[in-house]
Amino acid sequence: MPVVSVRKTGGDDYAAIKATVDQVLADLGGIEDIIKPGYKVIIKPNLVACPTDRLSGGITRWEVCLALYEAVKATGAEPVIAESSAAGADTELTIEKCGYQKLRDQGIPVIDLKAKENARCKVEIGDGVVFSTIDTWEMVRDCDAIITVPVMKTHDQTEITLGMKNLKGLLVDTQKKDFHKKGLIEGVVDWNLYLKPCLEIIDGTYGQQGLGPIFGETKRMDLIIGSKDLVACEAVTGKIMGYEPEEVMITKAAAKRGFGEMDLAKIDVIGKQIDEVASRFKRSSEVEIEGVPESFNLIFSKDACTGCHNTVLSALMDMKAQDLFPYLEGMNVCVGPCTEEMLPEGANADNTVCIGICCKKLAEAKGFRWVVGCPPGNVDVVKGILGDRKEYGVRYN
């Protein structure tokens, strides 16, 4: 039976965070069974993009990574903290602004993978559903163990984003974008089955709800959660956040492919029990977007998945933040397997956009613009809506 440890932090300083991380590791039976002397170990935080505040719940706080670094170092292994932020985002800026430069100043290796252009490589994925090869870095290919250290937050495409999706940061930027075009959910599982991360430690001190992964609302939880079974860890954490395991596409897909256990009845929760710390997180789909023009039509098929549904909502928030709502006037955006009968009168190739693989058939039949992806990224959705009326630069994807 897999073990998941759920512990409350006793404070917000490093000593308290370290004590809680150490307790979680002890609950899991220590790490000597998974980390051996001499192992090259990657500690992978979530530094998706630079937030306005390092404790906004958008990125993994350095204190959790430092505690893990010291625990791994004590085994005689050789740990590094490594990350590449989202496509179009500056990893170095996040490292500097969010406290990780202080670790560098202490001699702790904090690696910006994007700076290692000459150390990129391609790896073969044995039983991939979406990918047979993946572009990454030699450091990732050659390491002996990976510890994924995500934040406890919602996501505009995958409901929640935890340790399995966090490992998307070990992909080069072009490969990150390819995941969205070819199949994000199963692609993430392909990647995890190749990497075989040995441990997940979730920074649940400050989480994020609503339109995560970076623009959501901060939600303080004061939790550290961990397991050597990533599926079990995310099933428990998702339940704490208000999601049944089968509601979360990555959790469900990974369990189906044998990566771990998502049946809560078959998971041993140590420390705080789920109902003691549960606090429902606002979902991306529950965020209200004000100021959308009345002439704008958002057409959702009843069979549209939450990935495309929430991505479009998040893309609209991005447009609002950049004063692009005037470009929504008279536009129709179709999501999911929409049919011609669902279209408003006057829908044509100039004012109608189809989002995602499931909407391809309608786009081809009517000559509409089509945004490819499963689900596509926010940037691609915005570009699809804007068409050739305005150039749109990449923010992050």
N, C-alpha and C positions, 0 to 999 in steps of 0.2 A: 504493500500500500504506500503510495507516494506521500511524503510529508511536506506540508506547507506551514511555515512559521509566520505568524502575524504578531508584531510587537509594537506597542506604543513607545514613542520616544519620551525620555524623561526631561528633555529640554531642547533648546535650539542651537546650542553651541557645539563645537566639534567633539568635546569629551562625551556629551550625551549621545550624539549621533553615533560615534564610534562604539560606545557601550551597547547601543541597540543593535548595530550591525553585528557585533561580536556575539551577542545573545542569539540572534537569528542563525548565525553560522553554527553555534553550539547546538541549537535545536535540531539542525539538519545533520548532526553527527560529525561536524567539522568538515574541513575540505581536504584532508590528507588523502582521502580515497580518490579524489579527482584531480588534485594538483600535486605533482611529484617534484622533488628537487631537480633543478635544471630545466624544468619546463619553461617554454616561452609562452607567456599568458597575455592575452589581450583583454583588458577591462574596457568595455564599450559603453560609455554614457550616451544619453540622448542630448546632443547639442544641435538640434535641428536648424535653428537660426537664432540670432541675437535678440533676446527679449528686452523689454523696457526695464525689467527688474529681474535679477537672477532668481529671486524667490517667487516669481509669478506663477510657478507651476509649469512653465514651458520647457525648462531644461533640467537635467540632473545636477543637483548641487554638488560642488566639489568635495564636500565633507564625506559623502557616502563613498565616492570613488577613492578618496584617500584612505578611509578605513579599510576598504577592500584591498587596496594596494599594500598596506602594511600587513594585513593578514596573509596575503599571498607571498609577500617577501619573506615572512617568517617561516614559510615552508621550505625555503631554499630555491624557490622558483624565480624567474626573471620577468616580472610584470611590466607592462606599459599601458598607459591610457591612450586609446586611439579612437579617432572619429573623423568622418567627413560629413559636414553639414549638408542640408538639402541642396538639390541642384539649384544653382544660382545664388546660394548663400555663402557667406565668408566664414569659414571655420575659425580662422585666426582671430577675427573680430569677436566671436563668441568666446573663445579661449581667454582673450584679454579682458573682456568686459564682465565675465562671469566667474572670475576668481581662479581659473585654472593656470594662469600665468604665474601665480604665487607658488603653485606646485612645481612648475618648471624652475623657478628661482631657488627652490630647495633641492634641485637636482633630480626631481622625479620626471621621467620621460612622458610628456604629453604630446602625442603625435598628431599633426594635421596631415591626414592621408592625402589630401588634395595637393599638398606640396611635393609629393613623391611621384611626379609624372613619369619618371624614368624607371619606376619600380612597379609598374602595372603589369598584370598578367591575366591570362584567361584560364579558367579551370573547367574541367569536365563534370557535369552533373549526371550521375548515373541513372537514376530513375525519375528524372524531372518530368512533371506533367506539362509545364509551360516552357521550360528552358532545358537545353542540353549542354550549353556552355554559358558561363557568366564571367564578366569582366570585373576584376578586383585588384588587389595588390599582393605582391610577393609576401609581405609580412602576414597577411591574412591566410594565404595559402600554406605558409610554413609554420604557423604557430601550433602549439600542442594543446591549448585550451582557450576557450572564450567564455568570459563572464559578461552577460548582458545586464546593464544597469539603467533601466528606463525610468520614466516618471509616470505617475498614476494620473492619466488624463484621457479625455475623450478625443475623438478624431473625426474630422468632417467626411471621411470616406470609409472608415472601417469600424465605426462606433467607438471603440477604444483603441489606444495604441500602447502596447506594453513591450515585453522583452523580445518577442519573436519579430515584430515589425521593426523594432529598434535596430535590428541587424541589417536592415536595408542601408544603413549608414556605412556599411563595409563594402558598398558598391561604388564604382565610378559613376560620375554624374550621368553620362549617356545611358548607362545600364539602369539607373534609377528611373529615368524617363521611360525606358523600354518596358519596365515592370508595369507601368500604368497603361501602356498601349496593348500589351499582350496578355495581361492577367495578373493583377496585383496580389490577390488573395492566394491563389495556388503558387504564384511565383515566390511569395514570402515563405511558404511551406517548403518548396523546392530548395530554397537557400538554407533554411534551417536544417533540413535533412542532410544537406552537404556539410554544413559547418559543425553540426552536433554540439551546440553550446552546452556546457556542463553545469551552469548555475545561472539563476536569475535572481537578482536582488532589486526590488522595486523601491525607488525613492518616493514614498507616499507622505512625505512631510508636508509639502505643498503640492496639491494636485491642480488640475485644470478641468473645467467643465464647459459645456457649450461648444463653441466653434474652435476646438483644439485643432491642430496640435500647438499653435503658438498664439492665436488671437482669442482664446477663450477667457473665462473668468477664473480667477484664483480661488481654490477651495482648500482650506487648511485641514489636513487629516492627521498629522503627527504620527504616521505609520512607516514602518519598514517591513516589507513582506518578502519572503524568499523561499525558493525551492530548487531542487536539482531536477525536477520535472517541470518544464516550462508550461506545458498545457495545464497541468494542475494548478500551477502558480497563477495563471491568467484566468482560469475558471473561478478560483476563489476570489481574486482581486476584482474581477468583473462583477461577481455577485455582491461584493461589498459596495460597488459603485451603482448597483441597481440593475444589472444585466444578468439574465439567465445565460449559462454557458452556450447554449445552442443559438442564442441571438447574435453572438459575436462570430463573424464569418471566419476569421483566422483561427480562433480557438476550435471551432467546429471542424474546419478543414484539416487542421493539424491532427486532431484526435482521430478523425476518420482514416487518416493515413498512418496511424500507429505511432505518432510522435510522443504521445503521452496520454494521461487520464483526465477526462473532463467531467466524469460523473462525481458530483460532490459527495455522494454517499460512499465512494470508494477512496476518498482522500482524507488523510489524518491531519487536521488543523491543530497546531500547537500554539500556545500563547493565548491571545485574544480570539474568541470565537467570532464567526462572521456576524451574527446578530448583535454582538457587543459593539462593533465598530462600524456597522453598515450605515451609509449615508448616501442617498441617491444623488447621482450626478445629473445635472441638466444635459440632455442630449442635443446634438447638433441640430436635429430636425425640429427642436422646440424653440430655437432662437427666432425671434420675430425680427423681420427686416422692414424698417420703416422707410418711407419715401420712394418706394417703387412706383414708377408712372402707372396710371390707371390703364393706359393703352397696352401695357406689357402683359403678355399671356405666357404663363408657365404651365405647361401641359404634362402632367405626370400620368403615365400608364399605371394601372393598379398593380401591374407585375414589375414595376421598376424596383431595382434593388436599392438598399440603403446607400450603397457606395456612390452611385450616380446621383441619387436624390440629394444626399448631403453635400456632395461636391458642388452641385449647382448652387445650393444655398450659400456655401462658403465662397464660391466665385462671385456671387452677387454682393456679399459683404466686402470682398476685395474691391469690387467696382465702386461701391458706395464710399469706401475709404479714400478712393482716388478721384472722386467727383465724376464718375463715368456714367451715372444714371441717365443723363440725357440720351445716351446711345441705346437705352432700352425702349425708347418711345416706338410703339408700333411693332415691336419684335415679338416673335413666337419662339419659345424654346421647348422642344419636345424631349422627354426623358423616358427611357424604357421602350418596350415594344409597342410604340404608338401606331395607330392606324389612321388612314385618311379621314375616317368619319369623326375623329377627335379634333380635326383641324378647324380653326375659325374661318369664317368667310374672308377671302382676300389673302390667305396664306400663299406665299410664293417664294421663289428662290432668293429674293433679296431680303425678305423679312423673317425667314424661318430657319432655325438651326436645330439639328438633331444631335443628341448627346449619347455617346457610348455605343458599344458593339450591338446591343439589342435594338438600336434605332437605325441601324444601317439600311435595312430593307426599305423603310419609309423614305430615307434620304435618297436612295438610288431611284426609287419609283417616281419621286417628285422633283428631283434635281436640287434638293436643298443642301445647304452646307452641312457637313458631317464632321463631328469631333470624335476621332477614334480613341478607344481606350476602354479599360474594364477594371476600375473606372478611370477616365482621363484625369489629368492633373488640373488644378485650378487655372493655371496660366493658359492651358490649351482651351479650356471652356471660355475664358474671357476673350481670347483671340478669336474663337469661333463666333462669339456674339458680335464682336466689333467688326469682323470681316476686314475689308480693305478701307473702312472709314477712318481708322486711326491705328497707328503703330503702337504696339504694347510691349514694353520691355519685361524680361523675366525678373520676378521678385524671388520666389522660391517655389519648388515643385515637389 
